[in-house]
């Protein structure tokens, strides 16, 4: 008989070996959690992304550091363009550092280096700038550079401000959004880092609104708002809501609502879902964190916040992250249930032959 040809036998791929590897990784992760309780939620972004600094206010309020930083970050903080746009411009060869063309998006430079963008010298950002706008109804929060059909952009008010302020950076980002039918306080900043931290739901920065509802709002609706609800499979956190009064004919109800999450059309969806299909007649944002809509403000008015007001924003953000980290540590240090304790008594299991009661 002719012997069968020898075949190469692949190495065994045992499913149990994969389980062992996963178990070892999980055990290492659990060990890290015991050493570093905050690791369960990860470092707060203000600690993780702020270039390794332990103090968020000093990171955001200072200018560029003395060490090496990504050129895209330097251009972004200088207000030239966003980081992604800066990386594209570098790839196109429009950035020079000390007379040398830079095409690597990950290239770094120092603050003392001479950086040219399209032949113009880029000055490092000296301070963090924040602007407050009373956004009128009928404007969208979208940075529209080219002419397009549709509602006008709220960035037009910044362009008007640039006519009187030559030092205004070209790249300014809006913090959060207001839909076209909403009005009130809208913040802009030259720092993408500050924008990201203020918009994160985990930062829990309060945003307060004055709301006029067509109809009446029940006490039960207020309680459900405070506890949080699920609408169309989406979870909404608790909202601080109070009724301030009603109009003479009781056709409209004025409310004050404070959010800490800021989901898409959150207030309108909550009112519609919890108040029997009621509609929001007017929505006015009066504060964002420690910044409030200033007195005698009119739609379209814009002003730059003082450095003390900017510091209040950063300090409020830093306090929010410290409070969250402290709550995480206290939750990890909470006593666990003693395994030697007597188990809780359970109700006797219903007999399978006994019919269930219909009452």
C-alpha positions as CSV (number, residue, x, y, z in Angstrom):
1,X,0.0,0.0,0.0
2,X,1.2,3.5,-0.8
3,X,1.8,5.6,2.3
4,X,-0.2,8.8,2.6
5,X,1.7,12.0,2.0
6,X,2.8,13.8,5.1
7,X,0.9,17.0,5.9
8,X,2.0,19.9,7.9
9,X,0.0,20.0,11.0
10,X,-0.9,23.6,12.1
11,X,-0.1,24.5,15.7
12,X,-3.0,23.8,18.1
13,X,-5.3,26.8,18.7
14,X,-6.9,25.8,21.9
15,X,-9.8,27.9,23.1
16,X,-8.8,27.4,26.7
17,X,-5.4,29.1,26.0
18,X,-7.2,32.1,24.7
19,X,-9.3,32.2,27.8
20,X,-6.2,32.0,30.0
21,X,-4.7,34.9,28.2
22,X,-7.9,37.0,28.6
23,X,-8.0,36.0,32.3
24,X,-4.4,37.1,32.9
25,X,-5.1,40.5,31.2
26,X,-8.2,40.9,33.4
27,X,-6.3,40.1,36.6
28,X,-3.6,42.7,35.8
29,X,-6.3,45.3,35.1
30,X,-8.0,44.5,38.5
31,X,-4.6,44.8,40.2
32,X,-4.2,48.3,38.7
33,X,-7.6,49.3,39.9
34,X,-6.7,48.4,43.4
35,X,-3.6,50.5,43.2
36,X,-5.1,53.4,41.3
37,X,-8.9,53.7,42.0
38,X,-9.4,56.6,39.6
39,X,-8.3,54.3,36.8
40,X,-11.7,52.8,36.7
41,X,-12.9,55.9,35.0
42,X,-9.6,56.8,33.5
43,X,-7.7,60.0,34.2
44,X,-10.0,63.0,33.8
45,X,-9.4,64.5,30.4
46,X,-8.2,67.7,32.0
47,X,-5.4,65.7,33.6
48,X,-4.8,63.3,30.7
49,X,-4.7,65.7,27.7
50,X,-3.3,68.9,29.2
51,X,0.2,68.0,28.2
52,X,0.9,66.1,31.4
53,X,0.3,69.0,33.7
54,X,-1.3,68.5,37.1
55,X,-2.9,71.9,37.3
56,X,-5.6,72.6,34.7
57,X,-5.9,76.4,35.3
58,X,-2.2,77.0,34.7
59,X,-2.3,74.8,31.6
60,X,-5.2,76.6,29.9
61,X,-4.4,80.2,31.0
62,X,-0.7,80.2,30.2
63,X,0.8,80.7,26.8
64,X,2.9,78.1,24.9
65,X,5.3,76.2,27.0
66,X,9.1,76.2,26.7
67,X,9.3,72.5,25.7
68,X,8.6,71.0,22.3
69,X,5.0,70.8,21.2
70,X,3.3,69.7,18.0
71,X,3.3,72.4,15.4
72,X,-0.4,71.8,14.7
73,X,-1.1,72.5,18.4
74,X,0.9,75.7,18.2
75,X,-1.0,76.9,15.1
76,X,-4.3,76.0,16.7
77,X,-3.6,77.9,19.9
78,X,-2.4,80.8,17.9
79,X,-5.8,81.0,16.2
80,X,-4.5,80.2,12.7
81,X,-6.7,77.2,12.1
82,X,-7.8,73.9,13.7
83,X,-5.3,71.1,14.4
84,X,-6.7,68.9,11.6
85,X,-6.5,71.8,9.1
86,X,-3.0,72.6,10.3
87,X,-1.9,69.0,9.6
88,X,-3.3,69.3,6.1
89,X,-1.5,72.6,5.5
90,X,1.7,71.0,6.7
91,X,1.3,68.1,4.3
92,X,0.8,70.7,1.5
93,X,4.2,72.3,2.4
94,X,2.8,75.6,3.6
95,X,4.5,75.6,7.0
96,X,8.2,76.6,7.5
97,X,10.1,76.2,10.8
98,X,13.4,78.1,10.9
99,X,13.4,78.2,7.1
100,X,12.9,74.5,6.7
101,X,9.7,73.1,5.1
102,X,7.8,70.8,7.4
103,X,5.5,68.1,5.8
104,X,5.3,65.7,8.8
105,X,2.0,66.3,10.6
106,X,3.5,65.0,13.8
107,X,6.5,67.3,13.8
108,X,7.3,69.4,16.8
109,X,8.8,72.8,17.5
110,X,9.8,75.0,20.4
111,X,8.3,78.4,21.3
112,X,11.5,80.2,20.3
113,X,11.5,78.7,16.8
114,X,10.4,80.8,13.9
115,X,7.2,79.4,12.4
116,X,5.9,80.7,9.1
117,X,2.5,79.9,7.8
118,X,1.9,81.0,4.1
119,X,4.9,83.3,4.5
120,X,3.5,85.0,7.6
121,X,5.2,84.7,11.0
122,X,3.0,82.9,13.6
123,X,3.1,84.5,17.1
124,X,2.5,82.1,20.0
125,X,-0.8,82.5,21.9
126,X,-0.2,84.8,24.8
127,X,-3.6,84.3,26.6
128,X,-6.8,82.4,26.5
129,X,-9.6,84.4,25.0
130,X,-13.4,83.8,25.4
131,X,-16.2,85.7,23.8
132,X,-19.9,85.9,24.8
133,X,-22.7,86.4,22.2
134,X,-26.4,87.0,22.7
135,X,-27.4,84.8,19.8
136,X,-30.7,85.9,18.2
137,X,-33.4,83.6,16.9
138,X,-32.9,82.6,13.3
139,X,-29.2,82.0,13.4
140,X,-27.4,78.6,13.2
141,X,-24.2,77.8,15.1
142,X,-22.1,76.7,12.2
143,X,-18.9,78.2,10.9
144,X,-19.9,78.8,7.3
145,X,-17.1,80.4,5.3
146,X,-18.6,80.1,1.8
147,X,-21.9,81.6,0.7
148,X,-24.8,79.2,1.0
149,X,-28.6,79.1,1.1
150,X,-30.4,78.9,4.4
151,X,-30.2,80.6,7.8
152,X,-27.3,82.9,8.5
153,X,-24.5,81.8,10.8
154,X,-23.8,83.2,14.3
155,X,-20.2,83.5,13.3
156,X,-21.1,86.6,11.3
157,X,-21.1,88.6,14.6
158,X,-17.4,87.5,15.1
159,X,-16.6,88.8,11.6
160,X,-18.1,92.1,12.5
161,X,-16.0,92.2,15.7
162,X,-12.9,91.4,13.6
163,X,-13.4,94.7,11.7
164,X,-12.7,96.6,14.9
165,X,-10.2,94.2,16.6
166,X,-7.2,93.4,14.4
167,X,-5.8,91.0,17.0
168,X,-8.8,88.7,16.7
169,X,-7.6,85.2,15.7
170,X,-8.9,83.6,12.5
171,X,-9.8,80.3,14.1
172,X,-12.5,80.6,16.9
173,X,-14.7,77.7,17.9
174,X,-18.2,77.8,19.5
175,X,-18.7,76.1,22.8
176,X,-21.8,74.0,22.5
177,X,-24.7,74.9,20.2
178,X,-28.1,76.5,20.1
179,X,-30.6,75.5,17.5
180,X,-32.0,78.0,15.0
181,X,-35.2,78.7,17.1
182,X,-33.3,79.2,20.4
183,X,-31.6,82.3,21.7
184,X,-29.4,83.5,24.5
185,X,-25.8,83.1,25.7
186,X,-23.3,81.5,23.3
187,X,-19.6,81.2,24.1
188,X,-16.7,81.2,21.7
189,X,-13.1,80.5,22.5
190,X,-9.6,80.3,20.9
191,X,-8.8,77.1,22.8
192,X,-9.9,73.8,21.5
193,X,-8.9,72.2,24.8
194,X,-11.3,74.5,26.8
195,X,-14.1,73.9,24.2
196,X,-13.7,70.1,24.6
197,X,-13.7,70.1,28.4
198,X,-16.7,72.3,28.7
199,X,-18.8,70.2,26.2
200,X,-18.0,66.9,27.8
201,X,-21.0,65.4,29.6
202,X,-18.7,64.1,32.3
203,X,-17.6,67.7,33.1
204,X,-21.2,68.3,34.3
205,X,-21.1,72.0,33.6
206,X,-24.5,73.5,34.4
207,X,-26.4,75.3,31.6
208,X,-29.5,77.3,32.7
209,X,-32.4,78.1,30.5
210,X,-35.6,80.1,30.7
211,X,-38.4,78.2,29.0
212,X,-41.9,79.2,28.0
213,X,-44.2,76.3,27.5
214,X,-47.5,76.3,25.7
215,X,-49.8,74.8,28.4
216,X,-49.3,73.8,32.0
217,X,-46.6,71.7,33.6
218,X,-47.6,69.2,36.3
219,X,-45.8,68.4,39.5
220,X,-45.4,64.8,38.4
221,X,-43.6,66.0,35.2
222,X,-41.1,68.0,37.4
223,X,-40.4,65.0,39.6
224,X,-39.8,62.7,36.5
225,X,-37.4,65.3,35.1
226,X,-35.4,65.4,38.3
227,X,-35.1,61.6,38.3
228,X,-34.2,61.2,34.7
229,X,-36.2,59.5,32.0
230,X,-35.7,57.3,28.9
231,X,-37.1,58.6,25.6
232,X,-37.0,56.5,22.5
233,X,-34.3,54.3,24.1
234,X,-32.1,57.2,25.0
235,X,-31.3,57.9,28.6
236,X,-31.6,61.5,29.9
237,X,-30.0,62.5,33.2
238,X,-31.9,64.3,35.9
239,X,-32.8,68.0,35.2
240,X,-33.3,70.7,37.8
241,X,-36.6,72.3,36.7
242,X,-38.9,74.8,38.5
243,X,-42.1,76.5,37.5
244,X,-41.8,80.3,37.8
245,X,-45.4,81.2,37.0
246,X,-48.0,81.3,34.3
247,X,-49.4,84.0,32.0
248,X,-52.7,85.8,32.8
249,X,-54.8,83.4,30.7
250,X,-52.7,80.4,31.9
251,X,-52.0,79.6,28.3
252,X,-48.2,79.6,28.8
253,X,-46.0,78.5,31.7
254,X,-42.6,80.0,32.5
255,X,-39.9,77.5,33.7
256,X,-36.2,77.6,34.7
257,X,-34.3,74.4,33.7
258,X,-30.7,73.5,34.4
259,X,-29.0,70.8,32.4
260,X,-25.6,69.2,32.9
261,X,-25.5,67.0,29.8
262,X,-26.8,69.0,26.8
263,X,-28.1,66.4,24.4
264,X,-29.6,67.2,21.0
265,X,-32.9,69.2,21.6
266,X,-33.0,67.9,25.1
267,X,-35.4,70.5,26.6
268,X,-37.9,70.3,23.7
269,X,-38.0,66.5,23.8
270,X,-38.4,66.4,27.6
271,X,-41.3,68.9,27.5
272,X,-43.0,67.1,24.7
273,X,-42.6,63.7,26.3
274,X,-43.5,64.6,29.9
275,X,-46.1,67.3,29.4
276,X,-48.6,65.5,27.0
277,X,-47.1,66.8,23.8
278,X,-46.7,70.4,24.9
279,X,-44.5,72.6,22.7
280,X,-41.8,75.1,23.7
281,X,-42.7,78.6,22.7
282,X,-39.4,80.3,23.7
283,X,-36.0,78.9,24.8
284,X,-33.5,81.4,26.2
285,X,-30.1,80.3,27.7
286,X,-29.2,82.6,30.5
287,X,-26.0,81.0,31.8
288,X,-23.2,78.6,30.9
289,X,-21.2,77.6,34.0
290,X,-20.2,80.7,35.9
291,X,-20.9,83.0,32.9
292,X,-24.3,84.7,32.8
293,X,-26.1,86.7,30.2
294,X,-25.1,90.3,31.1
295,X,-27.5,93.0,32.1
296,X,-29.1,95.0,29.3
297,X,-27.9,92.6,26.7
298,X,-29.7,92.7,23.3
299,X,-29.8,90.0,20.6
300,X,-26.6,90.3,18.5
301,X,-24.5,91.9,21.2
302,X,-21.0,90.4,21.7
303,X,-18.2,91.1,24.1
304,X,-14.9,89.6,25.2
305,X,-14.8,88.2,28.7
306,X,-12.2,89.6,31.1
307,X,-9.3,87.4,32.3
308,X,-10.9,87.1,35.7
309,X,-14.1,85.7,34.1
310,X,-12.0,83.3,32.0
311,X,-10.2,82.2,35.2
312,X,-13.6,81.6,36.8
313,X,-14.6,79.3,33.9
314,X,-11.4,77.3,34.2
315,X,-11.5,77.0,38.0
316,X,-15.2,75.8,37.8
317,X,-14.1,73.2,35.3
318,X,-11.2,72.1,37.4
319,X,-13.4,71.9,40.6
320,X,-15.9,69.7,38.7
321,X,-13.2,67.2,37.7
322,X,-11.7,67.2,41.3
323,X,-15.2,66.5,42.7
324,X,-15.7,63.7,40.2
325,X,-12.4,62.1,41.0
326,X,-13.1,62.4,44.8
327,X,-16.5,60.7,44.3
328,X,-14.8,57.9,42.4
329,X,-12.2,57.3,45.1
330,X,-14.9,57.3,47.9
331,X,-16.9,54.8,45.9
332,X,-13.9,52.5,45.6
333,X,-13.2,52.8,49.3
334,X,-16.8,52.0,50.3
335,X,-17.0,48.8,52.5
336,X,-18.0,45.7,50.7
337,X,-20.5,43.1,52.0
338,X,-19.0,40.6,54.3
339,X,-19.0,37.1,52.8
340,X,-19.2,35.5,56.2
341,X,-22.5,37.3,57.0
342,X,-25.7,35.3,56.9
343,X,-27.4,35.4,53.4
344,X,-30.6,37.3,53.1
345,X,-33.7,35.3,53.4
346,X,-35.5,34.7,50.2
347,X,-39.2,34.3,49.5
348,X,-40.3,30.7,48.9
349,X,-40.4,29.9,45.2
350,X,-43.9,29.6,43.9
351,X,-45.1,26.1,43.1
352,X,-45.2,25.4,39.4
353,X,-48.6,23.7,39.7
354,X,-50.2,26.6,41.6
355,X,-51.9,29.0,39.2
356,X,-50.9,32.7,39.4
357,X,-53.4,35.1,41.0
358,X,-55.1,37.6,38.6
359,X,-55.7,40.1,41.3
